[in-house]
Amino acid sequence: MTVANGTGLLQDAVRQGFGRLKDRVAIVTGSARGIGAATATAFAREGAQVVICDVMAEQGKEFAESLNDHYADGRPAAIFVPVDVTSANSVTNLVQQTLAAFGRLDILVNNAGITRDAQLRKMGEEEFDLVVDINLKGVYLCGQAAANQMLAQGHGGVILNAASIVGIDGNFGQTNYVATKSAVIGMTKVWARELGPKGIRVNAVAPGFIETPMTAKMPDHIYNKMVERTPLRRAGKPEDIANAYLWLASDEASFVNGEVIRVDGGIVIGT
Ligand SMILES: NC(=O)c1ccc[n+]([C@@H]2O[C@H](COP(=O)([O-])OP(=O)(O)OC[C@H]3O[C@@H](n4cnc5c(N)ncnc54)[C@H](O)[C@@H]3O)[C@@H](O)[C@H]2O)c1
């Protein structure tokens, strides 16, 4: 017979989570990979049922299945729903599928986002529009659909938006991306005021330089420069950002609203 001792109980809790999101249902957009996948994993580990949704259907389905293999406890831990966050119909379907599978919606993480970098003088209109469509309009559409569902349910909720430190500080070569991330910070503050009285908290996370497929295409000399400018002397991991989302989504952050939290290793971006 194994006698449960303190250390054993702690190890189990770390492996299985502490149930910080028990009985919550969360949508994480753009969660087939990167920060979204790490966030969905942290949420499932903490007892949430998670909707993986992305334009990358194969990868998203496989990932949702792997979450079920690890975390399902008699009820599914995750489902996959294909979504294009730029389409209102697709976002409506996402919320409908969430309700059909899990019956409610408590948390939205507006994580889907892209970059199409170029200096202003060379930035094409198409690249500008595409980044605005996904990073800004997508956040508006998903935020609106989730807020309306949470308001209809009447027991509050949490909306978390993916900003970036460049949305606060600016960055060379990112006119389109920076414009969207600054706008996401603005929308976060508006929604915190509009939805706070109904018990829906809205916050943003501003990641620094994080190692994901999005930053993998970066040339070595820029990667090294980013690490040099980070006092912790490393790039962030998707889990570093997932932990911030997890805290903000949990009741531990029940008095945090309208905030933008930098998670960036102390990076100072140059000119
Ligand atoms: N990696 C970083 O250094 C960093 C820094 C600051 C902010 N961020 C932000 O964090 C978020 C996640 O970034 P990441 O590095 O994990 O990127 P990533 O490219 O690894 O993942 C983004 C996901 O969004 C999905 N996506 C793209 N367009 C979509 C659409 N129209 N509808 C639905 N899904 C779509 C992609 O398929 C992908 O799975 C983004 O909003 C990004 O701007 C990242």
The ligand as a Tripos MOL2 file, in Angstrom:
@<TRIPOS>MOLECULE
LIG
   44    48     1     0     0
SMALL
NO_CHARGES

@<TRIPOS>ATOM
      1 N1          6.0330   35.1700  -29.8770 N.am      1 LIG1
      2 C1          6.2250   36.3810  -29.4110 C.2       1 LIG1
      3 O1          7.3810   36.8170  -29.1930 O.2       1 LIG1
      4 C2          5.0600   37.2860  -29.1320 C.ar      1 LIG1
      5 C3          5.3420   38.5210  -28.5300 C.ar      1 LIG1
      6 C4          4.2860   39.3920  -28.2620 C.ar      1 LIG1
      7 C5          2.9890   39.0280  -28.5690 C.ar      1 LIG1
      8 N2          2.7500   37.8210  -29.1470 N.ar      1 LIG1
      9 C6          1.3420   37.5290  -29.4770 C.3       1 LIG1
     10 O2          0.9520   36.2940  -28.9200 O.3       1 LIG1
     11 C7         -0.0170   35.6500  -29.7720 C.3       1 LIG1
     12 C8          0.4520   34.2390  -30.1010 C.3       1 LIG1
     13 O3          1.6930   34.3300  -30.7540 O.3       1 LIG1
     14 P1          2.6310   33.0700  -31.0520 P.3       1 LIG1
     15 O4          4.0210   33.5560  -31.0030 O.co2     1 LIG1
     16 O5          2.2050   31.9030  -30.2480 O.co2     1 LIG1
     17 O6          2.2670   32.8590  -32.6140 O.3       1 LIG1
     18 P2          2.0900   31.5300  -33.4920 P.3       1 LIG1
     19 O7          2.2540   31.9800  -34.9020 O.co2     1 LIG1
     20 O8          2.9450   30.4390  -32.9980 O.co2     1 LIG1
     21 O9          0.5660   31.1450  -33.1960 O.3       1 LIG1
     22 C9         -0.5070   31.9300  -33.6640 C.3       1 LIG1
     23 C10        -1.6730   31.0260  -33.9940 C.3       1 LIG1
     24 O10        -2.7350   31.8500  -34.4890 O.3       1 LIG1
     25 C11        -3.3480   31.1370  -35.5620 C.3       1 LIG1
     26 N3         -4.0590   32.0480  -36.4670 N.ar      1 LIG1
     27 C12        -3.5260   32.8870  -37.3920 C.ar      1 LIG1
     28 N4         -4.5060   33.4800  -38.0860 N.ar      1 LIG1
     29 C13        -5.6900   33.0360  -37.5780 C.ar      1 LIG1
     30 C14        -7.0620   33.2980  -37.8840 C.ar      1 LIG1
     31 N5         -7.4200   34.1440  -38.8640 N.pl3     1 LIG1
     32 N6         -8.0080   32.6660  -37.1560 N.ar      1 LIG1
     33 C15        -7.6470   31.7890  -36.1900 C.ar      1 LIG1
     34 N7         -6.3770   31.4950  -35.8610 N.ar      1 LIG1
     35 C16        -5.4040   32.1150  -36.5540 C.ar      1 LIG1
     36 C17        -2.1740   30.4620  -36.2690 C.3       1 LIG1
     37 O11        -2.5950   29.4170  -37.1230 O.3       1 LIG1
     38 C18        -1.3470   29.9950  -35.0890 C.3       1 LIG1
     39 O12        -1.7020   28.7020  -34.6580 O.3       1 LIG1
     40 C19        -0.1690   36.5630  -30.9960 C.3       1 LIG1
     41 O13        -1.2870   37.3990  -30.8440 O.3       1 LIG1
     42 C20         1.1080   37.3680  -30.9810 C.3       1 LIG1
     43 O14         0.9690   38.6070  -31.6230 O.3       1 LIG1
     44 C21         3.7510   36.9440  -29.4340 C.ar      1 LIG1
@<TRIPOS>BOND
     1     1     2 1
     2     2     3 2
     3     2     4 1
     4     4     5 ar
     5     4    44 ar
     6     5     6 ar
     7     6     7 ar
     8     7     8 ar
     9     8     9 1
    10     8    44 ar
    11     9    10 1
    12     9    42 1
    13    10    11 1
    14    11    12 1
    15    11    40 1
    16    12    13 1
    17    13    14 1
    18    14    15 2
    19    14    16 1
    20    14    17 1
    21    17    18 1
    22    18    19 2
    23    18    20 1
    24    18    21 1
    25    21    22 1
    26    22    23 1
    27    23    24 1
    28    23    38 1
    29    24    25 1
    30    25    26 1
    31    25    36 1
    32    26    27 ar
    33    26    35 ar
    34    27    28 ar
    35    28    29 ar
    36    29    30 ar
    37    29    35 ar
    38    30    31 1
    39    30    32 ar
    40    32    33 ar
    41    33    34 ar
    42    34    35 ar
    43    36    37 1
    44    36    38 1
    45    38    39 1
    46    40    41 1
    47    40    42 1
    48    42    43 1
@<TRIPOS>SUBSTRUCTURE
     1 LIG1         1 GROUP 0 **** ****
